[in-house]
Amino acid sequence: MSDERVGNCNERVDTTDKRAMKNILMNKKLAGFNRIFRIFQLIILLLVVQFVGAQQLVFNGSFEDVNICNEYHAPCGPSAWFFLNKTNSVGYGRQGEIGSKVQNRFLSILIARPFIKTREYWQTRLGVSLVAGRKYKATFKLEDENLALNVGEIGFFFGTDFIDSWKDSLMQPENYISFADASKKKKKNNWVQIEKEFLAPLNATYLIIGNFSRFSNDSILELYKQKGKRIYIAIDDISIECLEDNPCNVDPFLKDSLYSITRRHYIEPPPPKEKKVSRLKDPVIIEDDETKTDTLRVSNIEFEFNKHELKDNAILDSYRLQLIKSSVRQIRVIGFTDSSGSQNYNNELSVRRAKEIAALIQLRFGVDKSLIEYEGRGESVQYKDDSMNRRVEIIIFYK
């Protein structure tokens, strides 16, 4: 091969190498640019998530996202929100049902009804846990169907878990956010925007909305001259924001987790098999064979739903002679609740019930405090009648 041909061949090889090198460098530049662009996108996403979290801790606060329940394949509630009564789901309204021309979907909550003690509540999980003592702002729209607006009949209760109940409940907690003193701004079509800043009463992750007033339903109906009727209040566009130097970064995956829970109606499980128990009008004293000591167990001390005070304080008088005997060595008071509510709440309520009875024994009969001890054992399913499960048992040990 001539030198000239070899030279031409070498030139073509050099040209090919240069093009290949140029392509490699270009690809490296594009790859670097793509990496920078992806990092930039991630930073923007994190900033957006942080901004959204700082503005809104409530998922689906407008109630526009509809949950289609598995049981009936029907729009039985808003996504991420759950009715407290596990066997039912009511009050999810649509445009025009309570006079609204603007609002599309909202919650219509039963505030009070005659002759029945219970009320209705909705609950959800917040995007970020509230921190006790830190400041937040709650905003929502409200419309009253029948009455002049009274914001005092609606409240927010923050808890540490979902509350499940097989039926409607009556909740009257000590720490809840009342909106009686909130600012009000009139909107179109009889809606009013409510706004209030508040300090979180405790570390909490769950929000329950409804009527937590300590007044009875009948008292509320009498106050508004609505005796024999039912009172509903419509709620929409709920928002809870962090204030001050209070970081609130919402978990971006939590919303999807809540939306994925589509079941809204549960079948109540059959009661446990047990021996028939005859309900006696008078208190029962049953001999206790579980211990070698001479022990008496006193049952049928009953409480109202969600209360730790006795229905009738005089019921303790039936046990006076047993409690003041000089041979009493120890008195143990054990509290129980029914199966409504969460396990943590029932444990706390059962302790309060036992403590209340222990204090009454000391004050009413002058029993030495050192002889009395109390404990709570949470929920009981011993009886079919829940009023009997809401009880305290007193075990009396003799010398």
C-alpha positions in Angstrom: 0.0 0.0 0.0 1.3 3.4 -0.9 2.3 6.0 1.7 -0.4 8.3 0.3 -3.2 5.7 0.9 -2.0 5.0 4.4 -2.0 8.6 5.2 -5.6 9.0 4.0 -6.6 6.1 6.1 -5.0 7.5 9.2 -6.8 10.8 8.6 -10.1 9.1 8.4 -9.4 7.2 11.6 -8.4 10.5 13.4 -11.6 12.1 12.2 -13.8 9.3 13.5 -12.0 9.3 16.9 -12.6 13.1 17.2 -16.3 12.7 16.4 -16.6 9.9 18.9 -14.8 11.9 21.6 -17.1 14.9 20.8 -20.2 12.7 21.2 -18.9 11.3 24.5 -18.2 14.8 25.9 -21.7 16.0 24.7 -23.4 13.0 26.4 -21.5 13.7 29.6 -22.6 17.3 29.5 -26.2 16.2 28.9 -26.1 13.7 31.7 -24.7 16.3 34.0 -27.4 18.8 33.0 -30.1 16.1 33.6 -28.7 15.4 37.0 -28.7 19.1 37.9 -32.3 19.4 36.5 -33.5 16.5 38.6 -31.9 17.9 41.7 -33.6 21.2 41.0 -36.9 19.5 40.5 -36.5 17.7 43.9 -35.7 20.9 45.6 -38.8 22.6 44.2 -40.9 19.5 45.2 -39.6 19.7 48.7 -40.2 23.4 48.9 -43.8 22.9 47.6 -44.4 20.1 50.1 -43.1 22.3 52.9 -45.2 25.3 51.8 -48.4 23.2 51.5 -47.7 21.6 54.8 -47.3 25.0 56.5 -50.6 26.1 55.0 -52.8 23.1 55.5 -52.7 20.2 57.9 -56.1 18.8 57.0 -56.4 16.5 54.0 -59.5 17.0 51.9 -60.7 19.9 54.1 -63.1 21.0 51.3 -64.7 17.5 51.2 -64.7 17.5 47.4 -62.8 14.2 47.1 -65.4 11.5 47.4 -64.9 8.1 48.9 -66.7 5.3 47.1 -67.3 2.7 49.8 -66.6 -1.0 49.2 -69.8 -2.2 50.8 -72.4 -0.3 48.6 -70.2 1.2 45.9 -71.7 4.6 46.7 -70.4 8.0 47.7 -70.9 7.5 51.4 -68.3 10.0 52.7 -65.4 12.3 51.9 -62.0 10.7 51.4 -59.7 10.8 54.4 -62.7 11.4 56.7 -64.4 8.8 58.9 -67.8 8.8 60.7 -67.4 8.0 64.4 -70.3 5.4 64.2 -68.7 2.4 62.5 -71.9 0.9 61.3 -73.2 4.1 59.6 -72.0 7.1 57.6 -74.4 10.1 57.3 -74.3 13.8 56.8 -72.2 14.0 53.6 -74.1 16.8 51.8 -74.2 18.0 48.2 -74.9 21.4 46.7 -78.3 22.8 47.5 -79.1 20.4 50.3 -78.8 23.1 53.0 -79.5 26.1 50.8 -76.0 26.6 49.4 -75.6 27.9 45.9 -71.8 28.0 45.9 -70.6 25.2 48.1 -70.5 21.8 46.4 -69.8 19.1 49.1 -69.8 19.6 52.8 -70.5 17.8 56.1 -74.0 18.3 57.7 -73.5 17.4 61.4 -76.2 16.6 63.9 -75.7 18.9 66.8 -78.6 18.0 69.0 -81.8 15.8 68.9 -84.7 15.3 71.3 -84.9 12.5 73.9 -81.5 11.0 72.9 -78.2 11.9 74.5 -75.9 11.0 71.7 -74.6 13.2 68.8 -72.7 12.7 65.5 -69.0 13.3 64.8 -66.5 13.1 61.9 -62.8 12.4 62.3 -59.6 12.5 60.3 -55.8 12.2 60.7 -53.8 15.4 60.5 -50.8 15.7 58.1 -48.6 16.7 61.1 -49.0 16.1 64.8 -49.9 19.1 66.9 -47.4 20.1 69.6 -48.8 21.0 73.0 -48.5 24.7 73.7 -47.7 25.8 70.1 -50.0 28.2 68.2 -52.2 27.2 65.3 -55.0 28.8 63.3 -58.3 27.0 62.5 -60.5 28.2 59.7 -63.7 26.8 58.3 -67.1 27.8 56.8 -70.3 27.2 58.7 -74.0 27.4 57.8 -76.8 26.9 60.3 -80.0 25.4 58.8 -82.6 26.4 61.3 -81.2 28.9 63.7 -79.4 32.2 64.1 -75.7 31.4 64.0 -74.2 30.1 67.2 -70.6 28.9 66.7 -70.5 27.7 70.3 -72.2 24.5 69.3 -69.4 23.3 67.1 -65.9 22.3 68.3 -62.6 20.6 67.4 -61.2 17.9 69.6 -57.7 16.7 69.1 -56.7 13.1 70.1 -54.0 10.5 69.9 -55.9 7.9 67.9 -59.1 7.3 65.9 -62.1 6.6 68.1 -64.3 3.7 66.9 -67.8 3.2 68.2 -70.6 0.8 67.1 -73.2 3.5 67.6 -73.5 7.3 67.9 -71.7 8.7 70.9 -71.7 11.6 73.4 -68.3 13.2 73.8 -67.8 15.9 76.4 -64.0 16.1 76.9 -62.3 18.7 79.1 -59.9 19.9 76.4 -61.5 20.9 73.1 -61.4 24.0 70.9 -64.6 26.0 71.2 -65.4 28.6 68.6 -67.8 30.7 70.7 -65.2 33.5 70.7 -64.0 33.1 67.1 -64.0 35.8 64.5 -66.8 35.6 62.0 -67.0 36.9 58.4 -70.2 36.6 56.3 -69.9 34.9 52.9 -72.4 34.3 50.1 -75.5 32.2 50.5 -75.8 32.3 54.3 -72.3 30.8 54.8 -70.0 32.4 57.5 -66.2 32.0 57.7 -65.0 31.2 61.2 -61.4 31.8 62.2 -59.6 31.3 65.5 -56.0 31.1 66.7 -55.4 28.5 69.5 -52.8 26.8 71.5 -52.7 23.0 71.1 -53.9 21.5 74.4 -51.8 18.4 73.9 -49.6 16.5 71.5 -52.2 15.1 69.1 -52.5 13.7 65.5 -56.2 13.2 65.1 -59.0 15.7 64.6 -62.7 15.1 65.6 -65.4 17.7 64.7 -68.8 17.9 66.3 -70.7 19.2 69.3 -68.7 18.8 72.6 -70.8 21.1 74.7 -71.5 20.0 78.3 -75.1 21.0 78.0 -77.5 18.2 77.3 -79.3 17.9 73.9 -82.6 18.8 75.5 -81.1 21.9 77.1 -79.7 23.1 73.7 -83.0 22.5 72.0 -84.8 24.4 74.7 -82.3 27.3 74.5 -83.1 27.7 70.8 -86.8 27.1 71.2 -86.5 24.0 69.0 -88.0 21.5 71.3 -88.8 18.2 69.6 -86.7 19.1 66.5 -83.2 18.2 65.4 -80.4 20.8 64.9 -77.9 20.4 62.0 -74.9 22.6 61.2 -73.1 22.4 57.8 -69.3 22.6 57.8 -67.0 23.2 54.8 -63.4 24.2 53.9 -61.7 23.2 57.1 -58.1 24.4 57.4 -55.5 24.2 60.2 -52.3 26.1 59.8 -49.1 26.4 61.8 -48.1 29.8 63.2 -45.0 31.4 64.5 -41.7 29.4 64.3 -43.5 26.1 64.1 -42.3 23.6 61.5 -45.1 21.7 59.8 -43.9 19.5 57.0 -46.7 17.2 55.9 -45.8 13.6 55.0 -46.5 13.5 51.2 -47.5 9.8 51.4 -49.9 10.1 54.3 -52.7 11.5 52.1 -52.6 8.4 49.8 -52.7 6.1 52.8 -55.8 7.8 54.1 -57.5 7.9 50.7 -56.8 4.1 50.3 -59.1 3.3 53.3 -62.4 3.0 51.4 -64.4 0.8 53.8 -67.0 2.8 55.7 -69.6 0.3 57.1 -68.8 -2.5 59.5 -70.9 -5.4 60.7 -71.1 -5.6 64.4 -69.5 -8.8 65.7 -71.7 -11.3 67.5 -71.5 -10.9 71.3 -69.2 -13.4 73.1 -70.8 -16.6 74.4 -71.5 -16.3 78.0 -73.9 -17.5 80.7 -77.2 -15.6 81.0 -77.0 -12.9 83.6 -80.2 -11.7 85.2 -80.3 -7.9 85.8 -81.2 -7.1 89.3 -82.6 -3.8 90.4 -80.8 -3.8 93.6 -77.0 -4.0 94.1 -75.6 -7.5 94.3 -73.0 -8.8 96.8 -71.3 -11.9 95.5 -68.9 -14.1 97.5 -65.5 -14.3 95.9 -64.0 -17.8 95.8 -60.9 -16.7 93.9 -58.9 -16.0 97.1 -58.5 -17.8 100.4 -59.2 -14.6 102.3 -62.7 -13.6 103.2 -63.5 -11.3 100.3 -66.6 -9.6 99.0 -67.0 -8.3 95.5 -69.7 -5.5 95.1 -70.9 -5.1 91.5 -73.5 -3.1 89.5 -72.2 0.3 90.3 -73.1 2.1 87.0 -72.0 5.2 85.1 -73.4 7.2 82.3 -71.8 6.9 78.9 -68.4 8.6 78.8 -68.7 9.7 82.4 -66.9 8.9 85.6 -69.6 10.2 88.0 -72.1 7.8 89.5 -75.6 7.7 88.2 -76.8 7.7 91.8 -74.4 8.5 94.7 -76.9 6.9 97.2 -76.2 3.5 95.7 -73.0 3.3 97.8 -75.1 3.5 101.0 -76.2 -0.1 100.4 -72.6 -1.2 101.2 -72.0 1.1 104.2 -72.0 -1.7 106.8 -69.5 -3.9 104.8 -67.2 -0.9 104.2 -66.9 0.4 107.8 -66.4 -2.9 109.6 -63.5 -2.9 112.0 -62.3 -6.1 110.5 -61.7 -4.5 107.0 -58.1 -5.0 106.0 -58.1 -3.5 102.5 -60.6 -2.1 100.0 -59.7 -2.4 96.3 -61.7 -0.4 93.8 -61.5 -1.6 90.1 -63.0 0.5 87.3 -64.3 -0.7 83.9 -65.8 0.8 80.7 -67.9 -0.5 77.9 -66.3 -1.2 74.5 -67.0 2.2 72.9 -63.9 4.4 72.3 -60.2 3.7 71.9 -58.3 1.4 74.2 -56.1 4.2 75.6 -59.2 6.4 76.3 -61.0 3.5 78.0 -58.0 2.7 80.2 -57.9 6.3 81.3 -61.7 6.5 81.9 -61.7 3.3 83.9 -59.0 4.7 86.2 -61.0 7.9 86.7 -64.1 5.9 87.6 -62.2 3.8 90.2 -60.6 7.0 91.7 -64.0 8.7 91.9 -65.5 5.8 93.9 -62.4 5.4 96.1 -62.7 9.1 97.1 -66.5 8.7 97.8 -65.9 5.8 100.1 -63.4 7.8 102.1 -65.5 11.0 102.3 -69.0 9.4 102.6 -68.1 6.7 105.2 -64.9 8.1 106.8 -62.8 5.1 105.8 -59.1 5.5 106.4 -57.5 6.5 103.1 -54.6 4.1 103.7 -57.0 1.2 103.4 -58.2 2.1 99.9 -56.5 1.4 96.6 -57.9 1.8 93.1 -57.1 0.7 89.6 -58.6 0.8 86.1 -58.9 -2.3 83.8 -60.3 -0.6 80.7 -63.1 -2.0 78.7 -65.4 -4.9 79.7 -67.6 -7.1 77.6 -68.8 -9.3 80.4 -72.4 -8.2 80.0 -74.5 -7.7 76.9 -76.0 -4.6 78.4 -73.3 -1.9 78.2 -74.7 0.0 81.2 -73.5 -2.9 83.3 -70.1 -2.9 81.7 -69.7 0.7 82.7 -69.1 -0.2 86.4 -66.8 -0.3 89.3 -66.2 -3.4 91.5 -65.2 -3.1 95.1 -63.4 -6.0 96.6 -63.3 -5.9 100.4 -60.6 -7.9 102.2 -61.0 -8.7 105.9 -58.5 -9.4 108.6 
